[in-house]
Amino acid sequence: MRIRHDDARCASTGICESLAPELFEIGADGALVLLDPSPGQELRAAAELAVSSCPTGALAILSAHQP
């Protein structure tokens, strides 16, 4: 699994960080930092919740083989 983050769509609301702090962080500059772009399956549920909760659709889960 890989997480894709679209900077152009991201509003840095922090919802993803609040739901999956091991994967996302809002940096000091206000931009989203993807802490682990290829997390293990043990974090899949947290990643899916963060992706589905993103109000701008800036996050997506890809298979490990997708570009």
N, CA, C and O atoms as a Tripos MOL2 file, in Angstrom:
@<TRIPOS>MOLECULE
protein
  268   267    67     0     0
PROTEIN
NO_CHARGES

@<TRIPOS>ATOM
      1 N           0.8460   -1.1740    0.0000 N.3       1 MET1
      2 CA          0.0000    0.0000    0.0000 C.3       1 MET1
      3 C           0.8920    1.2370    0.0000 C.2       1 MET1
      4 O           1.9240    1.2890    0.6690 O.2       1 MET1
      5 N           0.4560    2.2310   -0.7750 N.am      2 ARG2
      6 CA          1.1210    3.5340   -0.7670 C.3       2 ARG2
      7 C           0.0540    4.6070   -0.6060 C.2       2 ARG2
      8 O          -1.0710    4.4590   -1.0820 O.2       2 ARG2
      9 N           0.4180    5.6770    0.0650 N.am      3 ILE3
     10 CA         -0.4920    6.8080    0.2190 C.3       3 ILE3
     11 C          -0.0170    7.9090   -0.7170 C.2       3 ILE3
     12 O           1.1630    8.2580   -0.7410 O.2       3 ILE3
     13 N          -0.9480    8.4460   -1.4800 N.am      4 ARG4
     14 CA         -0.6460    9.5660   -2.3740 C.3       4 ARG4
     15 C          -1.2550   10.8250   -1.7720 C.2       4 ARG4
     16 O          -2.3880   10.8120   -1.2900 O.2       4 ARG4
     17 N          -0.4970   11.9020   -1.8050 N.am      5 HIS5
     18 CA         -0.9440   13.1960   -1.2890 C.3       5 HIS5
     19 C          -0.8310   14.2250   -2.4030 C.2       5 HIS5
     20 O           0.2400   14.3970   -2.9850 O.2       5 HIS5
     21 N          -1.9140   14.9020   -2.6990 N.am      6 ASP6
     22 CA         -1.9430   15.9280   -3.7430 C.3       6 ASP6
     23 C          -1.8350   17.2980   -3.0690 C.2       6 ASP6
     24 O          -2.8090   17.8010   -2.5100 O.2       6 ASP6
     25 N          -0.6480   17.8910   -3.1280 N.am      7 ASP7
     26 CA         -0.4050   19.1990   -2.4990 C.3       7 ASP7
     27 C          -1.3670   20.2670   -3.0110 C.2       7 ASP7
     28 O          -1.7980   21.1300   -2.2470 O.2       7 ASP7
     29 N          -1.7000   20.2160   -4.2810 N.am      8 ALA8
     30 CA         -2.5440   21.2450   -4.8840 C.3       8 ALA8
     31 C          -3.9690   21.2250   -4.3210 C.2       8 ALA8
     32 O          -4.6350   22.2600   -4.2890 O.2       8 ALA8
     33 N          -4.4340   20.0690   -3.8840 N.am      9 ARG9
     34 CA         -5.8010   19.9490   -3.3620 C.3       9 ARG9
     35 C          -5.8670   20.0600   -1.8430 C.2       9 ARG9
     36 O          -6.9380   20.3070   -1.2880 O.2       9 ARG9
     37 N          -4.7440   19.8810   -1.1720 N.am     10 CYS10
     38 CA         -4.7080   19.8200    0.2860 C.3      10 CYS10
     39 C          -4.9760   21.1940    0.9060 C.2      10 CYS10
     40 O          -4.3790   22.1910    0.5020 O.2      10 CYS10
     41 N          -5.8790   21.2350    1.8880 N.am     11 ALA11
     42 CA         -6.1940   22.4700    2.6040 C.3      11 ALA11
     43 C          -5.5330   22.4910    3.9850 C.2      11 ALA11
     44 O          -5.7150   23.4440    4.7420 O.2      11 ALA11
     45 N          -4.7700   21.4490    4.3140 N.am     12 SER12
     46 CA         -4.0680   21.3540    5.6040 C.3      12 SER12
     47 C          -5.0010   21.5740    6.7880 C.2      12 SER12
     48 O          -4.6830   22.3300    7.7060 O.2      12 SER12
     49 N          -6.1560   20.9090    6.7630 N.am     13 THR13
     50 CA         -7.1200   21.0500    7.8510 C.3      13 THR13
     51 C          -6.6950   20.2750    9.0980 C.2      13 THR13
     52 O          -7.1330   20.5880   10.2060 O.2      13 THR13
     53 N          -5.8470   19.2700    8.9200 N.am     14 GLY14
     54 CA         -5.3700   18.4790   10.0480 C.3      14 GLY14
     55 C          -6.2540   17.3080   10.4170 C.2      14 GLY14
     56 O          -5.9810   16.6250   11.4040 O.2      14 GLY14
     57 N          -7.3070   17.0550    9.6540 N.am     15 ILE15
     58 CA         -8.1730   15.9160    9.9540 C.3      15 ILE15
     59 C          -7.3900   14.6110    9.8580 C.2      15 ILE15
     60 O          -7.5110   13.7430   10.7220 O.2      15 ILE15
     61 N          -6.5920   14.4760    8.8100 N.am     16 CYS16
     62 CA         -5.8090   13.2400    8.6470 C.3      16 CYS16
     63 C          -4.8330   13.0590    9.8160 C.2      16 CYS16
     64 O          -4.6520   11.9480   10.3130 O.2      16 CYS16
     65 N          -4.2170   14.1400   10.2430 N.am     17 GLU17
     66 CA         -3.2790   14.0660   11.3680 C.3      17 GLU17
     67 C          -4.0000   13.6380   12.6410 C.2      17 GLU17
     68 O          -3.4630   12.8480   13.4160 O.2      17 GLU17
     69 N          -5.1890   14.1400   12.8640 N.am     18 SER18
     70 CA         -5.9170   13.7760   14.0750 C.3      18 SER18
     71 C          -6.3650   12.3150   14.0540 C.2      18 SER18
     72 O          -6.4690   11.6860   15.1070 O.2      18 SER18
     73 N          -6.6290   11.7750   12.8750 N.am     19 LEU19
     74 CA         -7.0890   10.3930   12.7500 C.3      19 LEU19
     75 C          -5.9470    9.3840   12.6550 C.2      19 LEU19
     76 O          -6.0910    8.2410   13.0870 O.2      19 LEU19
     77 N          -4.8190    9.8000   12.0960 N.am     20 ALA20
     78 CA         -3.6860    8.8860   11.8880 C.3      20 ALA20
     79 C          -2.3690    9.6430   12.1050 C.2      20 ALA20
     80 O          -1.6300    9.8830   11.1500 O.2      20 ALA20
     81 N          -2.0750   10.0160   13.3490 N.am     21 PRO21
     82 CA         -0.8660   10.8060   13.6110 C.3      21 PRO21
     83 C           0.4390   10.0800   13.3040 C.2      21 PRO21
     84 O           1.4900   10.7100   13.1840 O.2      21 PRO21
     85 N           0.3740    8.7690   13.1780 N.am     22 GLU22
     86 CA          1.5720    8.0290   12.8100 C.3      22 GLU22
     87 C           1.8790    8.1200   11.3220 C.2      22 GLU22
     88 O           2.9560    7.7270   10.8750 O.2      22 GLU22
     89 N           0.9190    8.6420   10.5590 N.am     23 LEU23
     90 CA          1.0770    8.7530    9.1090 C.3      23 LEU23
     91 C           1.1690   10.1890    8.6050 C.2      23 LEU23
     92 O           1.8260   10.4490    7.5970 O.2      23 LEU23
     93 N           0.5150   11.1290    9.2970 N.am     24 PHE24
     94 CA          0.4020   12.5030    8.8140 C.3      24 PHE24
     95 C           0.7510   13.5010    9.9120 C.2      24 PHE24
     96 O           0.5500   13.2470   11.0990 O.2      24 PHE24
     97 N           1.2780   14.6400    9.4800 N.am     25 GLU25
     98 CA          1.5850   15.7220   10.4120 C.3      25 GLU25
     99 C           1.4840   17.0520    9.6680 C.2      25 GLU25
    100 O           1.9180   17.1730    8.5220 O.2      25 GLU25
    101 N           0.9110   18.0330   10.3300 N.am     26 ILE26
    102 CA          0.9110   19.3770    9.7680 C.3      26 ILE26
    103 C           2.1870   20.0390   10.2770 C.2      26 ILE26
    104 O           2.3750   20.1910   11.4840 O.2      26 ILE26
    105 N           3.0570   20.4290    9.3590 N.am     27 GLY27
    106 CA          4.3440   21.0080    9.7080 C.3      27 GLY27
    107 C           4.2120   22.4300   10.2280 C.2      27 GLY27
    108 O           3.1380   23.0290   10.1750 O.2      27 GLY27
    109 N           5.3000   22.9500   10.7230 N.am     28 ALA28
    110 CA          5.3340   24.3150   11.2580 C.3      28 ALA28
    111 C           4.9410   25.3460   10.2070 C.2      28 ALA28
    112 O           4.4370   26.4190   10.5390 O.2      28 ALA28
    113 N           5.1710   25.0190    8.9470 N.am     29 ASP29
    114 CA          4.8160   25.9350    7.8540 C.3      29 ASP29
    115 C           3.3580   25.7940    7.4190 C.2      29 ASP29
    116 O           2.9150   26.4940    6.5080 O.2      29 ASP29
    117 N           2.6050   24.8900    8.0660 N.am     30 GLY30
    118 CA          1.2010   24.6810    7.7450 C.3      30 GLY30
    119 C           0.9430   23.6700    6.6590 C.2      30 GLY30
    120 O          -0.2130   23.3950    6.3370 O.2      30 GLY30
    121 N           1.9950   23.1050    6.0810 N.am     31 ALA31
    122 CA          1.8420   22.1170    5.0080 C.3      31 ALA31
    123 C           1.7900   20.7040    5.5780 C.2      31 ALA31
    124 O           2.4090   20.4100    6.6000 O.2      31 ALA31
    125 N           1.0520   19.8490    4.9110 N.am     32 LEU32
    126 CA          0.9650   18.4560    5.3310 C.3      32 LEU32
    127 C           2.2610   17.7250    5.0200 C.2      32 LEU32
    128 O           2.8260   17.8590    3.9350 O.2      32 LEU32
    129 N           2.7210   16.9460    6.0000 N.am     33 VAL33
    130 CA          3.8860   16.0940    5.8290 C.3      33 VAL33
    131 C           3.3950   14.6540    5.9040 C.2      33 VAL33
    132 O           2.7480   14.2660    6.8760 O.2      33 VAL33
    133 N           3.6960   13.8760    4.8990 N.am     34 LEU34
    134 CA          3.3570   12.4610    4.8760 C.3      34 LEU34
    135 C           4.5080   11.7180    5.5430 C.2      34 LEU34
    136 O           5.5780   11.5650    4.9550 O.2      34 LEU34
    137 N           4.2880   11.2590    6.7660 N.am     35 LEU35
    138 CA          5.3530   10.6620    7.5630 C.3      35 LEU35
    139 C           5.7700    9.2830    7.0590 C.2      35 LEU35
    140 O           6.9420    8.9170    7.1390 O.2      35 LEU35
    141 N           4.8150    8.5240    6.5450 N.am     36 ASP36
    142 CA          5.1140    7.1780    6.0590 C.3      36 ASP36
    143 C           4.2950    6.9250    4.7970 C.2      36 ASP36
    144 O           3.1440    6.4990    4.8920 O.2      36 ASP36
    145 N           4.8630    7.1790    3.6160 N.am     37 PRO37
    146 CA          4.1010    7.0130    2.3760 C.3      37 PRO37
    147 C           3.8140    5.5600    2.0100 C.2      37 PRO37
    148 O           2.9660    5.2980    1.1570 O.2      37 PRO37
    149 N           4.5070    4.6130    2.6400 N.am     38 SER38
    150 CA          4.2870    3.1870    2.3610 C.3      38 SER38
    151 C           4.1370    2.4150    3.6620 C.2      38 SER38
    152 O           4.9880    1.5890    3.9930 O.2      38 SER38
    153 N           3.0630    2.6730    4.4050 N.am     39 PRO39
    154 CA          2.9030    2.0030    5.7000 C.3      39 PRO39
    155 C           2.5580    0.5260    5.5510 C.2      39 PRO39
    156 O           2.0960    0.0780    4.5010 O.2      39 PRO39
    157 N           2.7900   -0.2080    6.6150 N.am     40 GLY40
    158 CA          2.4350   -1.6260    6.6420 C.3      40 GLY40
    159 C           0.9330   -1.8160    6.7810 C.2      40 GLY40
    160 O           0.1970   -0.8720    7.0690 O.2      40 GLY40
    161 N           0.4960   -3.0310    6.5750 N.am     41 GLN41
    162 CA         -0.9320   -3.3580    6.6310 C.3      41 GLN41
    163 C          -1.5520   -3.0790    7.9960 C.2      41 GLN41
    164 O          -2.7630   -2.8850    8.0930 O.2      41 GLN41
    165 N          -0.7420   -3.0560    9.0450 N.am     42 GLU42
    166 CA         -1.2750   -2.7870   10.3810 C.3      42 GLU42
    167 C          -1.8250   -1.3560   10.4990 C.2      42 GLU42
    168 O          -2.5870   -1.0560   11.4180 O.2      42 GLU42
    169 N          -1.4380   -0.4880    9.5790 N.am     43 LEU43
    170 CA         -1.9290    0.8970    9.5810 C.3      43 LEU43
    171 C          -2.9670    1.1560    8.4930 C.2      43 LEU43
    172 O          -3.3800    2.2960    8.2830 O.2      43 LEU43
    173 N          -3.3870    0.1020    7.8040 N.am     44 ARG44
    174 CA         -4.3280    0.2740    6.6950 C.3      44 ARG44
    175 C          -5.6460    0.8960    7.1450 C.2      44 ARG44
    176 O          -6.1480    1.8030    6.4810 O.2      44 ARG44
    177 N          -6.2140    0.4360    8.2460 N.am     45 ALA45
    178 CA         -7.5000    0.9800    8.7010 C.3      45 ALA45
    179 C          -7.3820    2.4700    9.0140 C.2      45 ALA45
    180 O          -8.2680    3.2490    8.6630 O.2      45 ALA45
    181 N          -6.3010    2.8650    9.6680 N.am     46 ALA46
    182 CA         -6.0880    4.2860    9.9840 C.3      46 ALA46
    183 C          -5.9180    5.0930    8.7090 C.2      46 ALA46
    184 O          -6.4570    6.1940    8.5970 O.2      46 ALA46
    185 N          -5.1780    4.5630    7.7490 N.am     47 ALA47
    186 CA         -4.9660    5.2560    6.4790 C.3      47 ALA47
    187 C          -6.2840    5.4000    5.7240 C.2      47 ALA47
    188 O          -6.5720    6.4700    5.1870 O.2      47 ALA47
    189 N          -7.0780    4.3510    5.6770 N.am     48 GLU48
    190 CA         -8.3620    4.4030    4.9750 C.3      48 GLU48
    191 C          -9.3050    5.4150    5.6110 C.2      48 GLU48
    192 O         -10.0150    6.1330    4.9070 O.2      48 GLU48
    193 N          -9.3140    5.4760    6.9420 N.am     49 LEU49
    194 CA        -10.1680    6.4400    7.6260 C.3      49 LEU49
    195 C          -9.7280    7.8660    7.3080 C.2      49 LEU49
    196 O         -10.5640    8.7270    7.0320 O.2      49 LEU49
    197 N          -8.4330    8.1170    7.3440 N.am     50 ALA50
    198 CA         -7.9210    9.4520    7.0290 C.3      50 ALA50
    199 C          -8.2420    9.8330    5.5820 C.2      50 ALA50
    200 O          -8.6640   10.9580    5.3150 O.2      50 ALA50
    201 N          -8.0440    8.9090    4.6610 N.am     51 VAL51
    202 CA         -8.3200    9.1690    3.2470 C.3      51 VAL51
    203 C          -9.8060    9.4640    3.0330 C.2      51 VAL51
    204 O         -10.1550   10.4150    2.3330 O.2      51 VAL51
    205 N         -10.6630    8.6700    3.6210 N.am     52 SER52
    206 CA        -12.1070    8.8670    3.4210 C.3      52 SER52
    207 C         -12.6260   10.1120    4.1330 C.2      52 SER52
    208 O         -13.6940   10.6170    3.7880 O.2      52 SER52
    209 N         -11.8940   10.6090    5.1110 N.am     53 SER53
    210 CA        -12.3140   11.7920    5.8660 C.3      53 SER53
    211 C         -11.7460   13.0920    5.3140 C.2      53 SER53
    212 O         -12.1220   14.1700    5.7740 O.2      53 SER53
    213 N         -10.8550   13.0110    4.3440 N.am     54 CYS54
    214 CA        -10.2400   14.2180    3.7870 C.3      54 CYS54
    215 C         -11.2930   15.0420    3.0520 C.2      54 CYS54
    216 O         -11.8800   14.5610    2.0820 O.2      54 CYS54
    217 N         -11.5470   16.2920    3.5020 N.am     55 PRO55
    218 CA        -12.6140   17.0730    2.8860 C.3      55 PRO55
    219 C         -12.3200   17.5360    1.4610 C.2      55 PRO55
    220 O         -13.2440   17.8960    0.7320 O.2      55 PRO55
    221 N         -11.0690   17.5330    1.0570 N.am     56 THR56
    222 CA        -10.7280   17.9900   -0.2940 C.3      56 THR56
    223 C         -10.3730   16.8570   -1.2480 C.2      56 THR56
    224 O         -10.1360   17.1030   -2.4310 O.2      56 THR56
    225 N         -10.3310   15.6210   -0.7560 N.am     57 GLY57
    226 CA         -9.9660   14.4930   -1.6040 C.3      57 GLY57
    227 C          -8.5100   14.4930   -2.0070 C.2      57 GLY57
    228 O          -8.1530   13.9700   -3.0630 O.2      57 GLY57
    229 N          -7.6560   15.0820   -1.1650 N.am     58 ALA58
    230 CA         -6.2320   15.2000   -1.4860 C.3      58 ALA58
    231 C          -5.4430   13.9280   -1.2150 C.2      58 ALA58
    232 O          -4.2730   13.8360   -1.5870 O.2      58 ALA58
    233 N          -6.0630   12.9540   -0.5780 N.am     59 LEU59
    234 CA         -5.3680   11.7160   -0.2250 C.3      59 LEU59
    235 C          -5.9770   10.5330   -0.9630 C.2      59 LEU59
    236 O          -7.1740   10.5090   -1.2480 O.2      59 LEU59
    237 N          -5.1370    9.5590   -1.2670 N.am     60 ALA60
    238 CA         -5.5960    8.3260   -1.9040 C.3      60 ALA60
    239 C          -4.6900    7.1870   -1.4710 C.2      60 ALA60
    240 O          -3.5210    7.3920   -1.1470 O.2      60 ALA60
    241 N          -5.2420    5.9920   -1.4720 N.am     61 ILE61
    242 CA         -4.4560    4.7830   -1.2100 C.3      61 ILE61
    243 C          -4.2900    4.0670   -2.5400 C.2      61 ILE61
    244 O          -5.2580    3.7890   -3.2470 O.2      61 ILE61
    245 N          -3.0490    3.7800   -2.8560 N.am     62 LEU62
    246 CA         -2.6990    3.0640   -4.0860 C.3      62 LEU62
    247 C          -2.1090    1.7100   -3.7120 C.2      62 LEU62
    248 O          -1.6250    1.5180   -2.5960 O.2      62 LEU62
    249 N          -2.1540    0.7930   -4.6350 N.am     63 SER63
    250 CA         -1.4520   -0.4690   -4.3980 C.3      63 SER63
    251 C           0.0440   -0.1740   -4.4740 C.2      63 SER63
    252 O           0.4470    0.8480   -5.0290 O.2      63 SER63
    253 N           0.8390   -1.0320   -3.9390 N.am     64 ALA64
    254 CA          2.2940   -0.8310   -3.9230 C.3      64 ALA64
    255 C           2.8650   -0.7330   -5.3290 C.2      64 ALA64
    256 O           3.9620   -0.2050   -5.5100 O.2      64 ALA64
    257 N           2.1440   -1.2310   -6.3290 N.am     65 HIS65
    258 CA          2.6710   -1.2880   -7.6930 C.3      65 HIS65
    259 C           2.1790   -0.1560   -8.5920 C.2      65 HIS65
    260 O           2.6410   -0.0280   -9.7260 O.2      65 HIS65
    261 N           1.2450    0.6700   -8.1010 N.am     66 GLN66
    262 CA          0.7440    1.7760   -8.9160 C.3      66 GLN66
    263 C           1.7230    2.9360   -8.8870 C.2      66 GLN66
    264 O           2.3450    3.1950   -7.8570 O.2      66 GLN66
    265 N           1.8660    3.6340   -9.9980 N.am     67 PRO67
    266 CA          2.7750    4.7980  -10.0320 C.3      67 PRO67
    267 C           2.2020    5.9980   -9.3100 C.2      67 PRO67
    268 O           2.8420    7.0480   -9.2510 O.2      67 PRO67
@<TRIPOS>BOND
     1     1     2 1
     2     2     3 1
     3     3     4 2
     4     3     5 am
     5     5     6 1
     6     6     7 1
     7     7     8 2
     8     7     9 am
     9     9    10 1
    10    10    11 1
    11    11    12 2
    12    11    13 am
    13    13    14 1
    14    14    15 1
    15    15    16 2
    16    15    17 am
    17    17    18 1
    18    18    19 1
    19    19    20 2
    20    19    21 am
    21    21    22 1
    22    22    23 1
    23    23    24 2
    24    23    25 am
    25    25    26 1
    26    26    27 1
    27    27    28 2
    28    27    29 am
    29    29    30 1
    30    30    31 1
    31    31    32 2
    32    31    33 am
    33    33    34 1
    34    34    35 1
    35    35    36 2
    36    35    37 am
    37    37    38 1
    38    38    39 1
    39    39    40 2
    40    39    41 am
    41    41    42 1
    42    42    43 1
    43    43    44 2
    44    43    45 am
    45    45    46 1
    46    46    47 1
    47    47    48 2
    48    47    49 am
    49    49    50 1
    50    50    51 1
    51    51    52 2
    52    51    53 am
    53    53    54 1
    54    54    55 1
    55    55    56 2
    56    55    57 am
    57    57    58 1
    58    58    59 1
    59    59    60 2
    60    59    61 am
    61    61    62 1
    62    62    63 1
    63    63    64 2
    64    63    65 am
    65    65    66 1
    66    66    67 1
    67    67    68 2
    68    67    69 am
    69    69    70 1
    70    70    71 1
    71    71    72 2
    72    71    73 am
    73    73    74 1
    74    74    75 1
    75    75    76 2
    76    75    77 am
    77    77    78 1
    78    78    79 1
    79    79    80 2
    80    79    81 am
    81    81    82 1
    82    82    83 1
    83    83    84 2
    84    83    85 am
    85    85    86 1
    86    86    87 1
    87    87    88 2
    88    87    89 am
    89    89    90 1
    90    90    91 1
    91    91    92 2
    92    91    93 am
    93    93    94 1
    94    94    95 1
    95    95    96 2
    96    95    97 am
    97    97    98 1
    98    98    99 1
    99    99   100 2
   100    99   101 am
   101   101   102 1
   102   102   103 1
   103   103   104 2
   104   103   105 am
   105   105   106 1
   106   106   107 1
   107   107   108 2
   108   107   109 am
   109   109   110 1
   110   110   111 1
   111   111   112 2
   112   111   113 am
   113   113   114 1
   114   114   115 1
   115   115   116 2
   116   115   117 am
   117   117   118 1
   118   118   119 1
   119   119   120 2
   120   119   121 am
   121   121   122 1
   122   122   123 1
   123   123   124 2
   124   123   125 am
   125   125   126 1
   126   126   127 1
   127   127   128 2
   128   127   129 am
   129   129   130 1
   130   130   131 1
   131   131   132 2
   132   131   133 am
   133   133   134 1
   134   134   135 1
   135   135   136 2
   136   135   137 am
   137   137   138 1
   138   138   139 1
   139   139   140 2
   140   139   141 am
   141   141   142 1
   142   142   143 1
   143   143   144 2
   144   143   145 am
   145   145   146 1
   146   146   147 1
   147   147   148 2
   148   147   149 am
   149   149   150 1
   150   150   151 1
   151   151   152 2
   152   151   153 am
   153   153   154 1
   154   154   155 1
   155   155   156 2
   156   155   157 am
   157   157   158 1
   158   158   159 1
   159   159   160 2
   160   159   161 am
   161   161   162 1
   162   162   163 1
   163   163   164 2
   164   163   165 am
   165   165   166 1
   166   166   167 1
   167   167   168 2
   168   167   169 am
   169   169   170 1
   170   170   171 1
   171   171   172 2
   172   171   173 am
   173   173   174 1
   174   174   175 1
   175   175   176 2
   176   175   177 am
   177   177   178 1
   178   178   179 1
   179   179   180 2
   180   179   181 am
   181   181   182 1
   182   182   183 1
   183   183   184 2
   184   183   185 am
   185   185   186 1
   186   186   187 1
   187   187   188 2
   188   187   189 am
   189   189   190 1
   190   190   191 1
   191   191   192 2
   192   191   193 am
   193   193   194 1
   194   194   195 1
   195   195   196 2
   196   195   197 am
   197   197   198 1
   198   198   199 1
   199   199   200 2
   200   199   201 am
   201   201   202 1
   202   202   203 1
   203   203   204 2
   204   203   205 am
   205   205   206 1
   206   206   207 1
   207   207   208 2
   208   207   209 am
   209   209   210 1
   210   210   211 1
   211   211   212 2
   212   211   213 am
   213   213   214 1
   214   214   215 1
   215   215   216 2
   216   215   217 am
   217   217   218 1
   218   218   219 1
   219   219   220 2
   220   219   221 am
   221   221   222 1
   222   222   223 1
   223   223   224 2
   224   223   225 am
   225   225   226 1
   226   226   227 1
   227   227   228 2
   228   227   229 am
   229   229   230 1
   230   230   231 1
   231   231   232 2
   232   231   233 am
   233   233   234 1
   234   234   235 1
   235   235   236 2
   236   235   237 am
   237   237   238 1
   238   238   239 1
   239   239   240 2
   240   239   241 am
   241   241   242 1
   242   242   243 1
   243   243   244 2
   244   243   245 am
   245   245   246 1
   246   246   247 1
   247   247   248 2
   248   247   249 am
   249   249   250 1
   250   250   251 1
   251   251   252 2
   252   251   253 am
   253   253   254 1
   254   254   255 1
   255   255   256 2
   256   255   257 am
   257   257   258 1
   258   258   259 1
   259   259   260 2
   260   259   261 am
   261   261   262 1
   262   262   263 1
   263   263   264 2
   264   263   265 am
   265   265   266 1
   266   266   267 1
   267   267   268 2
@<TRIPOS>SUBSTRUCTURE
     1 MET1         2 RESIDUE 1 A MET
     2 ARG2         6 RESIDUE 1 A ARG
     3 ILE3        10 RESIDUE 1 A ILE
     4 ARG4        14 RESIDUE 1 A ARG
     5 HIS5        18 RESIDUE 1 A HIS
     6 ASP6        22 RESIDUE 1 A ASP
     7 ASP7        26 RESIDUE 1 A ASP
     8 ALA8        30 RESIDUE 1 A ALA
     9 ARG9        34 RESIDUE 1 A ARG
    10 CYS10       38 RESIDUE 1 A CYS
    11 ALA11       42 RESIDUE 1 A ALA
    12 SER12       46 RESIDUE 1 A SER
    13 THR13       50 RESIDUE 1 A THR
    14 GLY14       54 RESIDUE 1 A GLY
    15 ILE15       58 RESIDUE 1 A ILE
    16 CYS16       62 RESIDUE 1 A CYS
    17 GLU17       66 RESIDUE 1 A GLU
    18 SER18       70 RESIDUE 1 A SER
    19 LEU19       74 RESIDUE 1 A LEU
    20 ALA20       78 RESIDUE 1 A ALA
    21 PRO21       82 RESIDUE 1 A PRO
    22 GLU22       86 RESIDUE 1 A GLU
    23 LEU23       90 RESIDUE 1 A LEU
    24 PHE24       94 RESIDUE 1 A PHE
    25 GLU25       98 RESIDUE 1 A GLU
    26 ILE26      102 RESIDUE 1 A ILE
    27 GLY27      106 RESIDUE 1 A GLY
    28 ALA28      110 RESIDUE 1 A ALA
    29 ASP29      114 RESIDUE 1 A ASP
    30 GLY30      118 RESIDUE 1 A GLY
    31 ALA31      122 RESIDUE 1 A ALA
    32 LEU32      126 RESIDUE 1 A LEU
    33 VAL33      130 RESIDUE 1 A VAL
    34 LEU34      134 RESIDUE 1 A LEU
    35 LEU35      138 RESIDUE 1 A LEU
    36 ASP36      142 RESIDUE 1 A ASP
    37 PRO37      146 RESIDUE 1 A PRO
    38 SER38      150 RESIDUE 1 A SER
    39 PRO39      154 RESIDUE 1 A PRO
    40 GLY40      158 RESIDUE 1 A GLY
    41 GLN41      162 RESIDUE 1 A GLN
    42 GLU42      166 RESIDUE 1 A GLU
    43 LEU43      170 RESIDUE 1 A LEU
    44 ARG44      174 RESIDUE 1 A ARG
    45 ALA45      178 RESIDUE 1 A ALA
    46 ALA46      182 RESIDUE 1 A ALA
    47 ALA47      186 RESIDUE 1 A ALA
    48 GLU48      190 RESIDUE 1 A GLU
    49 LEU49      194 RESIDUE 1 A LEU
    50 ALA50      198 RESIDUE 1 A ALA
    51 VAL51      202 RESIDUE 1 A VAL
    52 SER52      206 RESIDUE 1 A SER
    53 SER53      210 RESIDUE 1 A SER
    54 CYS54      214 RESIDUE 1 A CYS
    55 PRO55      218 RESIDUE 1 A PRO
    56 THR56      222 RESIDUE 1 A THR
    57 GLY57      226 RESIDUE 1 A GLY
    58 ALA58      230 RESIDUE 1 A ALA
    59 LEU59      234 RESIDUE 1 A LEU
    60 ALA60      238 RESIDUE 1 A ALA
    61 ILE61      242 RESIDUE 1 A ILE
    62 LEU62      246 RESIDUE 1 A LEU
    63 SER63      250 RESIDUE 1 A SER
    64 ALA64      254 RESIDUE 1 A ALA
    65 HIS65      258 RESIDUE 1 A HIS
    66 GLN66      262 RESIDUE 1 A GLN
    67 PRO67      266 RESIDUE 1 A PRO
